């Protein structure tokens, strides 16, 4: 059996940062991985309708890379999902390195990898 896609998730505590900066981190990682970006967007949440924080996404031709932040709790969830030949670990490692460069005290509390669409 082979997987048609792989999905890497990264969960952090101790995060503080802006959504636009995070979107740039995601875009940089996608660009360096030689995966084609299709679209990107970030939404900032001020706490009136959703908890304060942001959601950022980069759509790629093989799926997506996203980040969701709950600012009051310092929680950041990142996921990198690719189908085809692209390795989501390359993108996840790049994002992780950029995050630690910005905040060396950031704590990675969980990293998971799943094979998707087993055939």
N, C-alpha and C positions, 0 to 999 in steps of 0.2 A: 504494500500500500504506500502511496505517496501523497503528500499534502499539496493542495493547490494554493495554500496560503499559510502565512505564519503571523502571529500576533504577539507582540511584546508589550507588557505594561510595566510602568514604573510608578510607584507610590512614594511620595516624599512628605516629610513634616519639616517645619521650620522655614517654609518658603515665604518670601515677601518679594513682590515684583509686580510690574504692570503688564497688562495683557498685550499691548503693542510690542513691548520688549520680548515677551514670550513668543509671539508670532514670528518675530525676526529670528529667534533661536531655532524654531521649527523649520522655517524657510531655509536658513543656512545649512542645517543638517540634511534636509532633502536635497538641496543643490549639490552639496559635497558628496552625496551618495550616488549621484548621477541618475536619480529617478526624476521623471518629468512632473513638475508641478502643473496642475490644471487650474486650480483656484485656491485662494486663501481668504480667510476672514477671521476677525476677532470681535467679540461682543463683551463689553464691560458691564458689570452688574453693580448697581449702587445700593442694593439692599431694599429697594422699594417693592419690587416684584419677585426677586430672587435673592438668595444670600449674596452679600458683597463678594466680588471676585470677577472672574472672567472665564470665557470659553474661547479657545483659539483652535482653528483647524486649517490644515493644508491638505487639500484634495490632491492626490497624485494619480497618475494613470493606472496604478496598480492598487489603489485603495485610499488610505488616509493616514495622517499623523495628527494627533490632537493633544490638547492640554486643557485641563479644567482646574480652576483654583477656587478654594473657599478661603478667602482672605482673612476672615476673623479667626480661623483655626490654623492658618499657615499650612494648609493641606494643598498639595499639587498632585494631580493624577495625569500621567502622560501615557498615550498609547500609540503604537506604531504597528500598522497592519498592512502587509503587502501580500500580493498574489503574484505568482510568477517567479522570476529569478532573483529579484531584489531581496536582500537580507535585512529584515527589520532591526536586527541587532546592531548593524552598522549605524543606522539612524539613531537608535536608542542610545548607543555609546556616545555618539557625537553630542546629542542633547544633554546627556548626563555630564559630560566634560564641560560643556558651556555653563550649565547650571552651577557646578562646583566652582568654576572660575569666578562666578558672580557672587556666590555665597558658600564659602568653604565649610560652614557649619550646617549646611543643609543635610538632612538625614534621609537616605534611601531606606525605607522600611520594608519594601517588598518589590521584587522583580519576578515577573512570570513570563513564560513563553508557551504558547499553545500552537499546535498544528491545526489548521482549519481546512475544511473541505477534503477530508481523507477520501481517496479514490483508489 
